[in-house]
């Protein structure tokens, strides 16, 4: 399903991150649209989602700094 | 501009503490006990801050909801749908490359980060950002 080519996969990564940053820029510019910060604040609003968010943060730190070889 | 106007900005003393902790922690190698303890201590501290901030009580924090929802309506729902779609695409692609081999052809976010993490300053910056995000999540 994925292209068997590193450059093509890197281009897909670039496209995904460009879309995320572009949408963030749009939402910051338009007052009624939710920016990423607002999405995080909504996650903080309920018990389950705020603890899930914190668990994700712990996992990310563990994965990047403990379980990944530089 | 007052700190209250910038809720994402930690106090100066905390910035110094975060960078200092990151500088010490990133001296340790991955897969070692010192690094496990460094990440574990920081995680524990943030969980304690979360409990102190009242995360353990109240199913819904109405102050968070009421500060977000008013006067947004349909644009809020549409905007959230776009965020869900984009984050779903990122997650699915990450899982797809993660389950594919060889890693050079199918790079994950971690493998891409590996190259940049060779530099000390990048590791310190990344650790500092991780600590800052933890503080930001649990700040009152």
N, CA and C atoms of all chains as a GROMACS GRO file, in nm:
protein
  630
    1UNK      N    1   0.082  -0.121   0.000
    1UNK     CA    2   0.000   0.000   0.000
    1UNK      C    3   0.087   0.127   0.000
    2UNK      N    4   0.196   0.125   0.081
    2UNK     CA    5   0.286   0.240   0.085
    2UNK      C    6   0.385   0.232  -0.031
    3UNK      N    7   0.431   0.345  -0.080
    3UNK     CA    8   0.534   0.342  -0.185
    3UNK      C    9   0.664   0.283  -0.131
    4UNK      N   10   0.727   0.196  -0.210
    4UNK     CA   11   0.852   0.134  -0.166
    4UNK      C   12   0.969   0.224  -0.200
    5UNK      N   13   0.960   0.348  -0.160
    5UNK     CA   14   1.060   0.448  -0.194
    5UNK      C   15   1.069   0.549  -0.080
    6UNK      N   16   1.190   0.565  -0.025
    6UNK     CA   17   1.209   0.653   0.091
    6UNK      C   18   1.166   0.797   0.061
    7UNK      N   19   1.207   0.846  -0.056
    7UNK     CA   20   1.175   0.986  -0.090
    7UNK      C   21   1.024   1.009  -0.093
    8UNK      N   22   0.952   0.912  -0.151
    8UNK     CA   23   0.807   0.927  -0.158
    8UNK      C   24   0.746   0.929  -0.018
    9UNK      N   25   0.795   0.843   0.069
    9UNK     CA   26   0.741   0.841   0.206
    9UNK      C   27   0.777   0.969   0.282
   10UNK      N   28   0.898   1.021   0.258
   10UNK     CA   29   0.936   1.148   0.321
   10UNK      C   30   0.846   1.261   0.270
   11UNK      N   31   0.811   1.255   0.142
   11UNK     CA   32   0.721   1.357   0.088
   11UNK      C   33   0.582   1.348   0.152
   12UNK      N   34   0.538   1.225   0.178
   12UNK     CA   35   0.408   1.209   0.247
   12UNK      C   36   0.415   1.270   0.386
   13UNK      N   37   0.528   1.242   0.458
   13UNK     CA   38   0.546   1.304   0.592
   13UNK      C   39   0.541   1.456   0.582
   14UNK      N   40   0.612   1.508   0.482
   14UNK     CA   41   0.616   1.654   0.465
   14UNK      C   42   0.476   1.708   0.438
   15UNK      N   43   0.400   1.636   0.357
   15UNK     CA   44   0.263   1.679   0.327
   15UNK      C   45   0.175   1.680   0.450
   16UNK      N   46   0.187   1.575   0.531
   16UNK     CA   47   0.105   1.566   0.653
   16UNK      C   48   0.137   1.681   0.748
   17UNK      N   49   0.267   1.706   0.771
   17UNK     CA   50   0.306   1.812   0.865
   17UNK      C   51   0.274   1.950   0.810
   18UNK      N   52   0.287   1.965   0.676
   18UNK     CA   53   0.249   2.093   0.616
   18UNK      C   54   0.101   2.120   0.637
   19UNK      N   55   0.020   2.015   0.618
   19UNK     CA   56  -0.126   2.031   0.636
   19UNK      C   57  -0.158   2.067   0.781
   20UNK      N   58  -0.092   2.000   0.876
   20UNK     CA   59  -0.117   2.030   1.018
   20UNK      C   60  -0.080   2.175   1.051
   21UNK      N   61   0.038   2.218   1.009
   21UNK     CA   62   0.080   2.355   1.040
   21UNK      C   63  -0.006   2.458   0.966
   22UNK      N   64  -0.044   2.423   0.842
   22UNK     CA   65  -0.129   2.516   0.766
   22UNK      C   66  -0.264   2.533   0.835
   23UNK      N   67  -0.321   2.420   0.881
   23UNK     CA   68  -0.451   2.428   0.949
   23UNK      C   69  -0.439   2.505   1.081
   24UNK      N   70  -0.326   2.486   1.150
   24UNK     CA   71  -0.303   2.562   1.272
   24UNK      C   72  -0.297   2.712   1.240
   25UNK      N   73  -0.229   2.747   1.131
   25UNK     CA   74  -0.218   2.889   1.093
   25UNK      C   75  -0.356   2.945   1.059
   26UNK      N   76  -0.437   2.865   0.988
   26UNK     CA   77  -0.572   2.911   0.953
   26UNK      C   78  -0.656   2.933   1.079
   27UNK      N   79  -0.651   2.836   1.171
   27UNK     CA   80  -0.736   2.844   1.290
   27UNK      C   81  -0.692   2.956   1.385
   28UNK      N   82  -0.563   2.987   1.384
   28UNK     CA   83  -0.516   3.100   1.466
   28UNK      C   84  -0.566   3.232   1.406
   29UNK      N   85  -0.577   3.234   1.273
   29UNK     CA   86  -0.619   3.357   1.206
   29UNK      C   87  -0.769   3.381   1.208
   30UNK      N   88  -0.847   3.272   1.218
   30UNK     CA   89  -0.994   3.285   1.216
   30UNK      C   90  -1.047   3.259   1.357
   31UNK      N   91  -1.109   3.361   1.415
   31UNK     CA   92  -1.144   3.356   1.557
   31UNK      C   93  -1.237   3.242   1.593
   32UNK      N   94  -1.331   3.208   1.505
   32UNK     CA   95  -1.433   3.108   1.542
   32UNK      C   96  -1.387   2.964   1.518
   33UNK      N   97  -1.271   2.945   1.457
   33UNK     CA   98  -1.220   2.809   1.435
   33UNK      C   99  -1.129   2.768   1.551
   34UNK      N  100  -1.132   2.640   1.588
   34UNK     CA  101  -1.051   2.596   1.703
   34UNK      C  102  -0.904   2.572   1.665
   35UNK      N  103  -0.814   2.642   1.733
   35UNK     CA  104  -0.672   2.618   1.713
   35UNK      C  105  -0.632   2.492   1.791
   36UNK      N  106  -0.508   2.449   1.774
   36UNK     CA  107  -0.461   2.329   1.845
   36UNK      C  108  -0.466   2.348   1.996
   37UNK      N  109  -0.435   2.471   2.040
   37UNK     CA  110  -0.440   2.500   2.184
   37UNK      C  111  -0.582   2.480   2.236
   38UNK      N  112  -0.680   2.521   2.158
   38UNK     CA  113  -0.820   2.505   2.199
   38UNK      C  114  -0.858   2.357   2.206
   39UNK      N  115  -0.807   2.278   2.110
   39UNK     CA  116  -0.833   2.134   2.113
   39UNK      C  117  -0.777   2.074   2.243
   40UNK      N  118  -0.656   2.117   2.279
   40UNK     CA  119  -0.596   2.068   2.404
   40UNK      C  120  -0.681   2.109   2.524
   41UNK      N  121  -0.731   2.233   2.522
   41UNK     CA  122  -0.814   2.279   2.635
   41UNK      C  123  -0.943   2.199   2.643
   42UNK      N  124  -1.000   2.161   2.528
   42UNK     CA  125  -1.119   2.076   2.531
   42UNK      C  126  -1.086   1.939   2.591
   43UNK      N  127  -0.968   1.885   2.556
   43UNK     CA  128  -0.924   1.757   2.614
   43UNK      C  129  -0.909   1.769   2.765
   44UNK      N  130  -0.865   1.886   2.813
   44UNK     CA  131  -0.850   1.907   2.957
   44UNK      C  132  -0.982   1.918   3.030
   45UNK      N  133  -1.091   1.929   2.953
   45UNK     CA  134  -1.220   1.956   3.016
   45UNK      C  135  -1.281   1.834   3.084
   46UNK      N  136  -1.253   1.714   3.038
   46UNK     CA  137  -1.315   1.596   3.101
   46UNK      C  138  -1.207   1.508   3.164
   47UNK      N  139  -1.249   1.437   3.269
   47UNK     CA  140  -1.156   1.356   3.348
   47UNK      C  141  -1.080   1.256   3.261
   48UNK      N  142  -1.154   1.183   3.178
   48UNK     CA  143  -1.094   1.075   3.099
   48UNK      C  144  -0.994   1.131   2.997
   49UNK      N  145  -1.035   1.237   2.926
   49UNK     CA  146  -0.948   1.287   2.819
   49UNK      C  147  -0.825   1.358   2.874
   50UNK      N  148  -0.838   1.427   2.992
   50UNK     CA  149  -0.719   1.496   3.043
   50UNK      C  150  -0.616   1.395   3.094
   51UNK      N  151  -0.663   1.284   3.154
   51UNK     CA  152  -0.566   1.184   3.200
   51UNK      C  153  -0.508   1.106   3.081
   52UNK      N  154  -0.590   1.087   2.976
   52UNK     CA  155  -0.539   1.023   2.853
   52UNK      C  156  -0.430   1.110   2.791
   53UNK      N  157  -0.454   1.241   2.793
   53UNK     CA  158  -0.356   1.336   2.739
   53UNK      C  159  -0.225   1.327   2.817
   54UNK      N  160  -0.235   1.322   2.949
   54UNK     CA  161  -0.116   1.315   3.034
   54UNK      C  162  -0.043   1.182   3.014
   55UNK      N  163  -0.121   1.074   2.999
   55UNK     CA  164  -0.060   0.942   2.974
   55UNK      C  165   0.015   0.944   2.840
   56UNK      N  166  -0.043   1.011   2.741
   56UNK     CA  167   0.023   1.024   2.611
   56UNK      C  168   0.153   1.102   2.623
   57UNK      N  169   0.152   1.205   2.706
   57UNK     CA  170   0.274   1.285   2.729
   57UNK      C  171   0.382   1.200   2.796
   58UNK      N  172   0.345   1.122   2.897
   58UNK     CA  173   0.442   1.036   2.966
   58UNK      C  174   0.499   0.934   2.866
   59UNK      N  175   0.409   0.872   2.788
   59UNK     CA  176   0.454   0.772   2.691
   59UNK      C  177   0.551   0.834   2.591
   60UNK      N  178   0.520   0.956   2.544
   60UNK     CA  179   0.605   1.022   2.445
   60UNK      C  180   0.746   1.043   2.500
   61UNK      N  181   0.756   1.093   2.623
   61UNK     CA  182   0.887   1.115   2.685
   61UNK      C  183   0.964   0.986   2.701
   62UNK      N  184   0.893   0.883   2.748
   62UNK     CA  185   0.956   0.752   2.766
   62UNK      C  186   1.005   0.696   2.633
   63UNK      N  187   0.920   0.708   2.531
   63UNK     CA  188   0.953   0.654   2.398
   63UNK      C  189   1.072   0.726   2.338
   64UNK      N  190   1.072   0.859   2.344
   64UNK     CA  191   1.176   0.937   2.277
   64UNK      C  192   1.310   0.931   2.350
   65UNK      N  193   1.305   0.943   2.484
   65UNK     CA  194   1.431   0.959   2.558
   65UNK      C  195   1.484   0.831   2.621
   66UNK      N  196   1.395   0.735   2.646
   66UNK     CA  197   1.441   0.610   2.709
   66UNK      C  198   1.448   0.497   2.608
   67UNK      N  199   1.349   0.488   2.519
   67UNK     CA  200   1.338   0.370   2.433
   67UNK      C  201   1.389   0.392   2.291
   68UNK      N  202   1.450   0.507   2.264
   68UNK     CA  203   1.498   0.534   2.129
   68UNK      C  204   1.648   0.558   2.132
   69UNK      N  205   1.720   0.486   2.046
   69UNK     CA  206   1.866   0.505   2.037
   69UNK      C  207   1.897   0.618   1.943
   70UNK      N  208   1.981   0.711   1.988
   70UNK     CA  209   2.018   0.821   1.897
   70UNK      C  210   2.132   0.772   1.808
   71UNK      N  211   0.402   4.283   2.848
   71UNK     CA  212   0.284   4.195   2.851
   71UNK      C  213   0.291   4.106   2.976
   72UNK      N  214   0.184   4.100   3.051
   72UNK     CA  215   0.183   4.022   3.175
   72UNK      C  216   0.182   3.873   3.145
   73UNK      N  217   0.237   3.795   3.241
   73UNK     CA  218   0.240   3.650   3.223
   73UNK      C  219   0.098   3.596   3.208
   74UNK      N  220   0.000   3.662   3.277
   74UNK     CA  221  -0.138   3.615   3.270
   74UNK      C  222  -0.193   3.618   3.128
   75UNK      N  223  -0.139   3.711   3.044
   75UNK     CA  224  -0.182   3.721   2.905
   75UNK      C  225  -0.121   3.611   2.818
   76UNK      N  226  -0.021   3.545   2.872
   76UNK     CA  227   0.047   3.439   2.796
   76UNK      C  228   0.048   3.313   2.881
   77UNK      N  229  -0.064   3.240   2.885
   77UNK     CA  230  -0.074   3.124   2.975
   77UNK      C  231   0.024   3.013   2.940
   78UNK      N  232   0.080   3.020   2.818
   78UNK     CA  233   0.175   2.916   2.776
   78UNK      C  234   0.316   2.946   2.826
   79UNK      N  235   0.337   3.068   2.879
   79UNK     CA  236   0.472   3.109   2.917
   79UNK      C  237   0.498   3.078   3.064
   80UNK      N  238   0.593   2.989   3.092
   80UNK     CA  239   0.626   2.962   3.233
   80UNK      C  240   0.704   3.077   3.293
   81UNK      N  241   0.705   3.090   3.427
   81UNK     CA  242   0.788   3.191   3.491
   81UNK      C  243   0.936   3.169   3.457
   82UNK      N  244   1.013   3.277   3.460
   82UNK     CA  245   1.155   3.270   3.420
   82UNK      C  246   1.232   3.165   3.500
   83UNK      N  247   1.203   3.159   3.631
   83UNK     CA  248   1.275   3.063   3.715
   83UNK      C  249   1.246   2.919   3.670
   84UNK      N  250   1.122   2.896   3.628
   84UNK     CA  251   1.087   2.761   3.583
   84UNK      C  252   1.155   2.728   3.450
   85UNK      N  253   1.169   2.829   3.363
   85UNK     CA  254   1.240   2.808   3.236
   85UNK      C  255   1.384   2.765   3.264
   86UNK      N  256   1.448   2.833   3.358
   86UNK     CA  257   1.586   2.798   3.395
   86UNK      C  258   1.591   2.656   3.450
   87UNK      N  259   1.495   2.623   3.538
   87UNK     CA  260   1.492   2.490   3.598
   87UNK      C  261   1.469   2.382   3.492
   88UNK      N  262   1.378   2.409   3.398
   88UNK     CA  263   1.349   2.312   3.291
   88UNK      C  264   1.473   2.286   3.205
   89UNK      N  265   1.539   2.394   3.163
   89UNK     CA  266   1.656   2.379   3.075
   89UNK      C  267   1.770   2.310   3.151
   90UNK      N  268   1.787   2.346   3.279
   90UNK     CA  269   1.893   2.284   3.359
   90UNK      C  270   1.866   2.134   3.374
   91UNK      N  271   1.741   2.099   3.405
   91UNK     CA  272   1.707   1.957   3.421
   91UNK      C  273   1.729   1.883   3.288
   92UNK      N  274   1.687   1.947   3.178
   92UNK     CA  275   1.704   1.884   3.046
   92UNK      C  276   1.851   1.864   3.014
   93UNK      N  277   1.934   1.964   3.048
   93UNK     CA  278   2.077   1.956   3.020
   93UNK      C  279   2.141   1.840   3.096
   94UNK      N  280   2.095   1.820   3.221
   94UNK     CA  281   2.150   1.709   3.301
   94UNK      C  282   2.097   1.575   3.249
   95UNK      N  283   1.965   1.568   3.228
   95UNK     CA  284   1.902   1.441   3.189
   95UNK      C  285   1.956   1.389   3.056
   96UNK      N  286   1.981   1.480   2.962
   96UNK     CA  287   2.024   1.435   2.829
   96UNK      C  288   2.172   1.394   2.826
   97UNK      N  289   2.242   1.407   2.940
   97UNK     CA  290   2.377   1.351   2.948
   97UNK      C  291   2.370   1.199   2.957
   98UNK      N  292   2.256   1.148   3.002
   98UNK     CA  293   2.240   1.004   3.019
   98UNK      C  294   2.203   0.938   2.886
   99UNK      N  295   2.242   0.812   2.872
   99UNK     CA  296   2.214   0.738   2.749
   99UNK      C  297   2.076   0.672   2.756
  100UNK      N  298   2.012   0.655   2.639
  100UNK     CA  299   1.885   0.580   2.637
  100UNK      C  300   1.907   0.436   2.685
  101UNK      N  301   1.803   0.373   2.732
  101UNK     CA  302   1.805   0.233   2.778
  101UNK      C  303   1.889   0.216   2.905
  102UNK      N  304   1.918   0.324   2.977
  102UNK     CA  305   1.993   0.312   3.103
  102UNK      C  306   1.904   0.357   3.219
  103UNK      N  307   1.938   0.310   3.340
  103UNK     CA  308   1.859   0.348   3.458
  103UNK      C  309   1.861   0.497   3.487
  104UNK      N  310   1.978   0.566   3.474
  104UNK     CA  311   1.974   0.711   3.497
  104UNK      C  312   1.871   0.783   3.410
  105UNK      N  313   1.863   0.744   3.280
  105UNK     CA  314   1.766   0.810   3.192
  105UNK      C  315   1.623   0.771   3.232
  106UNK      N  316   1.603   0.643   3.268
  106UNK     CA  317   1.469   0.602   3.313
  106UNK      C  318   1.426   0.684   3.434
  107UNK      N  319   1.521   0.704   3.528
  107UNK     CA  320   1.489   0.779   3.650
  107UNK      C  321   1.463   0.926   3.617
  108UNK      N  322   1.542   0.982   3.526
  108UNK     CA  323   1.525   1.124   3.490
  108UNK      C  324   1.386   1.148   3.430
  109UNK      N  325   1.346   1.060   3.338
  109UNK     CA  326   1.213   1.074   3.276
  109UNK      C  327   1.103   1.041   3.377
  110UNK      N  328   1.129   0.937   3.459
  110UNK     CA  329   1.029   0.896   3.558
  110UNK      C  330   1.004   1.003   3.663
  111UNK      N  331   1.112   1.068   3.711
  111UNK     CA  332   1.097   1.174   3.811
  111UNK      C  333   1.017   1.292   3.755
  112UNK      N  334   1.051   1.330   3.632
  112UNK     CA  335   0.979   1.442   3.570
  112UNK      C  336   0.831   1.407   3.552
  113UNK      N  337   0.804   1.284   3.507
  113UNK     CA  338   0.666   1.241   3.488
  113UNK      C  339   0.592   1.241   3.621
  114UNK      N  340   0.658   1.190   3.726
  114UNK     CA  341   0.595   1.185   3.858
  114UNK      C  342   0.562   1.326   3.908
  115UNK      N  343   0.657   1.418   3.887
  115UNK     CA  344   0.636   1.556   3.932
  115UNK      C  345   0.515   1.618   3.862
  116UNK      N  346   0.502   1.592   3.732
  116UNK     CA  347   0.389   1.650   3.658
  116UNK      C  348   0.257   1.586   3.702
  117UNK      N  349   0.259   1.457   3.730
  117UNK     CA  350   0.137   1.391   3.779
  117UNK      C  351   0.097   1.450   3.915
  118UNK      N  352   0.196   1.476   4.001
  118UNK     CA  353   0.167   1.539   4.131
  118UNK      C  354   0.105   1.678   4.109
  119UNK      N  355   0.160   1.754   4.015
  119UNK     CA  356   0.104   1.886   3.984
  119UNK      C  357  -0.039   1.874   3.933
  120UNK      N  358  -0.064   1.768   3.854
  120UNK     CA  359  -0.200   1.746   3.801
  120UNK      C  360  -0.298   1.720   3.915
  121UNK      N  361  -0.257   1.638   4.009
  121UNK     CA  362  -0.345   1.608   4.123
  121UNK      C  363  -0.368   1.734   4.206
  122UNK      N  364  -0.260   1.812   4.226
  122UNK     CA  365  -0.273   1.937   4.301
  122UNK      C  366  -0.365   2.036   4.230
  123UNK      N  367  -0.368   2.027   4.096
  123UNK     CA  368  -0.453   2.118   4.018
  123UNK      C  369  -0.598   2.070   4.014
  124UNK      N  370  -0.627   1.960   4.083
  124UNK     CA  371  -0.764   1.913   4.091
  124UNK      C  372  -0.805   1.816   3.982
  125UNK      N  373  -0.706   1.757   3.913
  125UNK     CA  374  -0.738   1.664   3.804
  125UNK      C  375  -0.806   1.538   3.856
  126UNK      N  376  -0.786   1.506   3.982
  126UNK     CA  377  -0.844   1.383   4.035
  126UNK      C  378  -0.991   1.393   4.066
  127UNK      N  379  -1.042   1.514   4.071
  127UNK     CA  380  -1.184   1.531   4.106
  127UNK      C  381  -1.256   1.604   3.994
  128UNK      N  382  -1.385   1.576   3.983
  128UNK     CA  383  -1.466   1.644   3.883
  128UNK      C  384  -1.456   1.580   3.746
  129UNK      N  385  -1.567   1.522   3.699
  129UNK     CA  386  -1.564   1.455   3.569
  129UNK      C  387  -1.548   1.556   3.456
  130UNK      N  388  -1.612   1.674   3.473
  130UNK     CA  389  -1.605   1.777   3.370
  130UNK      C  390  -1.565   1.909   3.433
  131UNK      N  391  -1.466   1.975   3.376
  131UNK     CA  392  -1.427   2.107   3.424
  131UNK      C  393  -1.504   2.211   3.344
  132UNK      N  394  -1.607   2.263   3.405
  132UNK     CA  395  -1.695   2.355   3.332
  132UNK      C  396  -1.623   2.484   3.293
  133UNK      N  397  -1.520   2.524   3.372
  133UNK     CA  398  -1.448   2.646   3.336
  133UNK      C  399  -1.376   2.631   3.202
  134UNK      N  400  -1.322   2.510   3.176
  134UNK     CA  401  -1.255   2.486   3.048
  134UNK      C  402  -1.357   2.488   2.934
  135UNK      N  403  -1.473   2.423   2.956
  135UNK     CA  404  -1.574   2.413   2.850
  135UNK      C  405  -1.632   2.550   2.820
  136UNK      N  406  -1.669   2.624   2.922
  136UNK     CA  407  -1.734   2.752   2.898
  136UNK      C  408  -1.638   2.855   2.838
  137UNK      N  409  -1.508   2.834   2.856
  137UNK     CA  410  -1.414   2.929   2.796
  137UNK      C  411  -1.389   2.898   2.649
  138UNK      N  412  -1.432   2.781   2.605
  138UNK     CA  413  -1.405   2.739   2.467
  138UNK      C  414  -1.529   2.745   2.379
  139UNK      N  415  -1.643   2.702   2.432
  139UNK     CA  416  -1.759   2.679   2.348
  139UNK      C  417  -1.840   2.803   2.307
  140UNK      N  418  -1.856   2.905   2.389
  140UNK     CA  419  -1.949   3.011   2.354
  140UNK      C  420  -1.922   3.075   2.218
  141UNK      N  421  -2.029   3.106   2.148
  141UNK     CA  422  -2.029   3.183   2.023
  141UNK      C  423  -1.941   3.124   1.912
  142UNK      N  424  -1.924   2.994   1.914
  142UNK     CA  425  -1.846   2.934   1.805
  142UNK      C  426  -1.933   2.845   1.716
  143UNK      N  427  -2.017   2.758   1.778
  143UNK     CA  428  -2.116   2.681   1.703
  143UNK      C  429  -2.058   2.593   1.594
  144UNK      N  430  -2.117   2.605   1.474
  144UNK     CA  431  -2.080   2.518   1.363
  144UNK      C  432  -1.932   2.526   1.326
  145UNK      N  433  -1.872   2.646   1.322
  145UNK     CA  434  -1.728   2.650   1.289
  145UNK      C  435  -1.643   2.569   1.386
  146UNK      N  436  -1.685   2.564   1.513
  146UNK     CA  437  -1.610   2.486   1.610
  146UNK      C  438  -1.615   2.337   1.575
  147UNK      N  439  -1.736   2.288   1.542
  147UNK     CA  440  -1.752   2.147   1.509
  147UNK      C  441  -1.674   2.113   1.381
  148UNK      N  442  -1.688   2.198   1.280
  148UNK     CA  443  -1.617   2.175   1.153
  148UNK      C  444  -1.466   2.178   1.175
  149UNK      N  445  -1.422   2.275   1.254
  149UNK     CA  446  -1.278   2.287   1.281
  149UNK      C  447  -1.226   2.166   1.356
  150UNK      N  448  -1.302   2.119   1.454
  150UNK     CA  449  -1.260   2.000   1.528
  150UNK      C  450  -1.254   1.879   1.436
  151UNK      N  451  -1.351   1.870   1.343
  151UNK     CA  452  -1.353   1.757   1.249
  151UNK      C  453  -1.226   1.755   1.164
  152UNK      N  454  -1.180   1.873   1.123
  152UNK     CA  455  -1.056   1.880   1.043
  152UNK      C  456  -0.938   1.834   1.127
  153UNK      N  457  -0.933   1.878   1.256
  153UNK     CA  458  -0.824   1.833   1.344
  153UNK      C  459  -0.826   1.681   1.359
  154UNK      N  460  -0.945   1.625   1.380
  154UNK     CA  461  -0.956   1.479   1.396
  154UNK      C  462  -0.906   1.409   1.270
  155UNK      N  463  -0.947   1.461   1.154
  155UNK     CA  464  -0.906   1.400   1.027
  155UNK      C  465  -0.754   1.405   1.010
  156UNK      N  466  -0.696   1.523   1.033
  156UNK     CA  467  -0.551   1.538   1.014
  156UNK      C  468  -0.471   1.451   1.112
  157UNK      N  469  -0.515   1.448   1.238
  157UNK     CA  470  -0.443   1.367   1.336
  157UNK      C  471  -0.462   1.218   1.309
  158UNK      N  472  -0.579   1.181   1.253
  158UNK     CA  473  -0.603   1.041   1.216
  158UNK      C  474  -0.510   1.001   1.100
  159UNK      N  475  -0.495   1.090   1.002
  159UNK     CA  476  -0.405   1.062   0.889
  159UNK      C  477  -0.262   1.043   0.939
  160UNK      N  478  -0.219   1.131   1.030
  160UNK     CA  479  -0.084   1.120   1.087
  160UNK      C  480  -0.068   0.986   1.160
  161UNK      N  481  -0.167   0.950   1.240
  161UNK     CA  482  -0.159   0.826   1.317
  161UNK      C  483  -0.157   0.703   1.227
  162UNK      N  484  -0.245   0.701   1.126
  162UNK     CA  485  -0.252   0.586   1.036
  162UNK      C  486  -0.122   0.571   0.957
  163UNK      N  487  -0.068   0.685   0.909
  163UNK     CA  488   0.057   0.677   0.832
  163UNK      C  489   0.173   0.631   0.920
  164UNK      N  490   0.177   0.684   1.045
  164UNK     CA  491   0.283   0.642   1.139
  164UNK      C  492   0.274   0.491   1.162
  165UNK      N  493   0.153   0.440   1.184
  165UNK     CA  494   0.136   0.296   1.207
  165UNK      C  495   0.174   0.216   1.083
  166UNK      N  496   0.140   0.269   0.965
  166UNK     CA  497   0.169   0.199   0.840
  166UNK      C  498   0.320   0.185   0.819
  167UNK      N  499   0.395   0.295   0.841
  167UNK     CA  500   0.540   0.287   0.822
  167UNK      C  501   0.605   0.207   0.935
  168UNK      N  502   0.546   0.217   1.055
  168UNK     CA  503   0.601   0.143   1.170
  168UNK      C  504   0.596  -0.008   1.146
  169UNK      N  505   0.490  -0.054   1.079
  169UNK     CA  506   0.473  -0.198   1.056
  169UNK      C  507   0.536  -0.243   0.924
  170UNK      N  508   0.612  -0.153   0.858
  170UNK     CA  509   0.676  -0.188   0.731
  170UNK      C  510   0.828  -0.191   0.747
  171UNK      N  511   0.893  -0.266   0.660
  171UNK     CA  512   1.038  -0.278   0.662
  171UNK      C  513   1.092  -0.269   0.520
  172UNK      N  514   1.216  -0.223   0.502
  172UNK     CA  515   1.313  -0.178   0.602
  172UNK      C  516   1.284  -0.036   0.649
  173UNK      N  517   1.340   0.000   0.766
  173UNK     CA  518   1.313   0.131   0.826
  173UNK      C  519   1.362   0.245   0.739
  174UNK      N  520   1.474   0.222   0.666
  174UNK     CA  521   1.527   0.330   0.581
  174UNK      C  522   1.425   0.371   0.475
  175UNK      N  523   1.354   0.272   0.420
  175UNK     CA  524   1.255   0.303   0.316
  175UNK      C  525   1.127   0.356   0.377
  176UNK      N  526   1.095   0.307   0.496
  176UNK     CA  527   0.969   0.345   0.563
  176UNK      C  528   1.001   0.416   0.695
  177UNK      N  529   1.041   0.542   0.690
  177UNK     CA  530   1.084   0.612   0.813
  177UNK      C  531   0.966   0.648   0.904
  178UNK      N  532   0.982   0.617   1.033
  178UNK     CA  533   0.884   0.661   1.132
  178UNK      C  534   0.928   0.797   1.187
  179UNK      N  535   0.844   0.858   1.266
  179UNK     CA  536   0.882   0.986   1.326
  179UNK      C  537   1.004   0.969   1.415
  180UNK      N  538   1.009   0.856   1.488
  180UNK     CA  539   1.124   0.831   1.576
  180UNK      C  540   1.253   0.819   1.497
  181UNK      N  541   1.247   0.743   1.387
  181UNK     CA  542   1.370   0.723   1.309
  181UNK      C  543   1.416   0.854   1.246
  182UNK      N  544   1.320   0.940   1.210
  182UNK     CA  545   1.358   1.070   1.155
  182UNK      C  546   1.420   1.158   1.263
  183UNK      N  547   1.366   1.145   1.385
  183UNK     CA  548   1.419   1.225   1.496
  183UNK      C  549   1.560   1.180   1.534
  184UNK      N  550   1.588   1.050   1.516
  184UNK     CA  551   1.718   0.996   1.557
  184UNK      C  552   1.835   1.075   1.500
  185UNK      N  553   1.825   1.108   1.371
  185UNK     CA  554   1.936   1.178   1.305
  185UNK      C  555   1.962   1.312   1.372
  186UNK      N  556   1.855   1.385   1.405
  186UNK     CA  557   1.874   1.518   1.464
  186UNK      C  558   1.917   1.508   1.610
  187UNK      N  559   1.880   1.397   1.676
  187UNK     CA  560   1.912   1.381   1.819
  187UNK      C  561   2.060   1.352   1.845
  188UNK      N  562   2.140   1.340   1.738
  188UNK     CA  563   2.283   1.322   1.758
  188UNK      C  564   2.343   1.446   1.825
  189UNK      N  565   2.284   1.560   1.799
  189UNK     CA  566   2.339   1.686   1.853
  189UNK      C  567   2.288   1.710   1.995
  190UNK      N  568   2.380   1.744   2.087
  190UNK     CA  569   2.343   1.768   2.227
  190UNK      C  570   2.236   1.876   2.241
  191UNK      N  571   2.255   1.986   2.169
  191UNK     CA  572   2.162   2.098   2.184
  191UNK      C  573   2.020   2.059   2.141
  192UNK      N  574   2.010   1.976   2.038
  192UNK     CA  575   1.877   1.932   1.993
  192UNK      C  576   1.812   1.846   2.100
  193UNK      N  577   1.891   1.755   2.161
  193UNK     CA  578   1.836   1.669   2.268
  193UNK      C  579   1.790   1.754   2.386
  194UNK      N  580   1.873   1.852   2.424
  194UNK     CA  581   1.835   1.940   2.537
  194UNK      C  582   1.707   2.017   2.502
  195UNK      N  583   1.701   2.069   2.380
  195UNK     CA  584   1.582   2.144   2.338
  195UNK      C  585   1.459   2.054   2.340
  196UNK      N  586   1.473   1.932   2.288
  196UNK     CA  587   1.359   1.840   2.282
  196UNK      C  588   1.311   1.803   2.423
  197UNK      N  589   1.406   1.776   2.512
  197UNK     CA  590   1.370   1.741   2.650
  197UNK      C  591   1.302   1.860   2.718
  198UNK      N  592   1.355   1.979   2.693
  198UNK     CA  593   1.295   2.100   2.751
  198UNK      C  594   1.152   2.120   2.702
  199UNK      N  595   1.132   2.100   2.571
  199UNK     CA  596   0.996   2.115   2.515
  199UNK      C  597   0.903   2.012   2.576
  200UNK      N  598   0.952   1.889   2.593
  200UNK     CA  599   0.869   1.785   2.654
  200UNK      C  600   0.828   1.825   2.797
  201UNK      N  601   0.924   1.876   2.875
  201UNK     CA  602   0.894   1.921   3.011
  201UNK      C  603   0.796   2.038   3.009
  202UNK      N  604   0.818   2.131   2.917
  202UNK     CA  605   0.729   2.247   2.908
  202UNK      C  606   0.586   2.203   2.875
  203UNK      N  607   0.572   2.109   2.782
  203UNK     CA  608   0.438   2.059   2.746
  203UNK      C  609   0.370   1.998   2.869
  204UNK      N  610   0.447   1.922   2.947
  204UNK     CA  611   0.391   1.863   3.069
  204UNK      C  612   0.342   1.970   3.165
  205UNK      N  613   0.424   2.074   3.184
  205UNK     CA  614   0.383   2.185   3.270
  205UNK      C  615   0.259   2.254   3.215
  206UNK      N  616   0.259   2.277   3.082
  206UNK     CA  617   0.147   2.347   3.018
  206UNK      C  618   0.017   2.270   3.036
  207UNK      N  619   0.025   2.137   3.026
  207UNK     CA  620  -0.097   2.055   3.037
  207UNK      C  621  -0.160   2.066   3.175
  208UNK      N  622  -0.078   2.073   3.279
  208UNK     CA  623  -0.133   2.066   3.415
  208UNK      C  624  -0.138   2.201   3.486
  209UNK      N  625  -0.097   2.307   3.416
  209UNK     CA  626  -0.099   2.438   3.483
  209UNK      C  627  -0.243   2.472   3.521
  210UNK      N  628  -0.259   2.550   3.628
  210UNK     CA  629  -0.394   2.586   3.672
  210UNK      C  630  -0.456   2.689   3.578
   0.00000   0.00000   0.00000
